[in-house]
């Protein structure tokens, strides 16, 4: 059985970096819970996939890097940075073609090899400032 940290790393590479959104079901349970959903994000795996599709549409060259990861028991804490170019509508902001770099931390709880709940804390204010939506 793969370690919980490896499962999270594979999700980042396959789903976030390669854009294989439908593969999210390999890493998350259908009834997964997003503790801090993006505005408008629906529940469960389908809601997560929709949010990721929107993010990928807005930032088609999005790339995530794991800066640090701590695993203990069923929890994995991952500090990350993602970069991308704003090329589509994102949270009401039309494409600016600005490059962004966003940091954050995600806390995942895994059960039987898949993520059951997740909490992403991301520098949303910094992101919106980089897009020019907030001065």
C-alpha positions in Angstrom: 0.0 0.0 0.0 1.3 3.5 -0.9 1.9 6.0 1.8 -0.6 8.8 2.3 2.0 11.4 1.3 2.7 9.5 -2.0 -1.1 9.5 -2.8 -1.3 13.2 -2.3 1.9 13.7 -4.4 0.3 11.6 -7.2 -2.9 13.6 -7.1 -0.9 16.9 -7.5 1.1 15.5 -10.5 -1.7 13.7 -12.3 -4.8 15.8 -11.6 -3.4 19.3 -11.0 -0.3 19.4 -13.2 -1.3 17.1 -16.0 -4.9 18.3 -16.0 -6.5 14.8 -15.8 -9.5 16.1 -13.8 -11.5 12.9 -14.1 -8.7 11.0 -12.4 -9.5 12.8 -9.2 -11.8 9.9 -8.3 -8.6 7.7 -7.9 -7.5 10.0 -5.0 -10.8 11.2 -3.4 -13.9 9.4 -2.1 -17.2 10.4 -3.9 -18.5 11.9 -0.6 -15.3 13.8 0.2 -15.7 17.0 2.1 -14.0 20.3 1.2 -13.8 22.1 4.5 -13.0 25.5 2.8 -14.6 25.3 -0.7 -14.0 27.8 -3.4 -16.9 30.2 -3.9 -19.7 28.3 -5.7 -18.0 24.9 -5.3 -20.6 22.1 -5.0 -20.4 19.2 -2.6 -18.4 16.0 -2.9 -16.1 14.7 -5.7 -18.3 16.2 -8.5 -18.0 19.7 -6.8 -14.2 19.3 -6.6 -14.0 18.3 -10.2 -16.1 21.3 -11.3 -13.9 23.6 -9.2 -10.7 22.1 -10.7 -12.1 22.4 -14.2 -12.8 26.1 -13.6 -9.3 26.6 -12.2 -7.7 24.8 -15.2 -9.8 26.8 -17.6 -8.8 30.1 -16.0 -5.1 29.0 -15.7 -4.5 26.4 -18.4 -0.7 26.4 -17.8 -1.2 26.0 -14.0 1.6 24.1 -12.3 1.8 23.1 -8.7 5.0 22.4 -6.7 5.1 20.7 -3.3 7.4 22.8 -1.2 7.1 20.8 2.0 5.0 17.8 3.3 4.4 16.4 6.7 2.6 13.1 7.2 1.3 11.7 10.4 -1.3 9.0 10.7 -4.2 9.7 8.5 -3.3 13.3 7.9 -1.0 14.9 5.3 -0.1 18.6 5.4 1.3 19.9 2.2 2.7 23.4 1.7 2.6 24.3 -2.0 3.1 27.0 -4.6 1.2 27.1 -7.8 1.9 29.3 -10.8 -0.1 30.0 -14.0 -1.2 32.6 -16.5 -4.7 34.0 -16.1 -6.3 33.3 -19.5 -10.0 32.8 -18.6 -12.7 34.0 -16.3 -11.9 33.3 -12.6 -14.2 34.2 -9.7 -15.8 36.9 -11.9 -12.4 38.4 -13.1 -12.0 38.3 -16.9 -8.7 37.1 -18.3 -5.8 39.5 -17.5 -3.0 37.4 -19.0 -1.0 38.1 -15.9 1.3 35.5 -14.5 0.5 34.6 -10.9 2.3 32.7 -8.1 0.2 31.6 -5.2 1.2 29.9 -2.0 -0.9 27.8 0.4 -1.3 24.8 2.7 -3.7 21.9 2.4 -4.5 19.5 5.1 -5.9 16.2 3.8 -7.3 13.3 5.8 -7.1 9.9 4.1 -9.2 6.8 4.8 -8.3 3.5 3.1 -6.0 5.1 0.6 -8.2 8.0 -0.6 -8.8 11.5 0.7 -12.0 11.8 2.7 -11.7 15.5 3.7 -9.5 18.3 2.7 -8.9 21.9 3.9 -7.0 24.2 1.6 -5.8 27.6 2.9 -4.5 29.6 0.0 -3.3 33.2 -0.4 -6.5 34.2 -2.2 -6.0 37.9 -1.4 -2.6 37.8 -3.0 -4.0 36.0 -6.0 -6.7 38.6 -6.5 -4.2 41.4 -6.1 -2.0 39.8 -8.8 -5.0 39.7 -11.1 -5.6 43.4 -10.4 -9.1 42.7 -8.9 -8.0 44.3 -5.6 -5.6 47.3 -5.5 
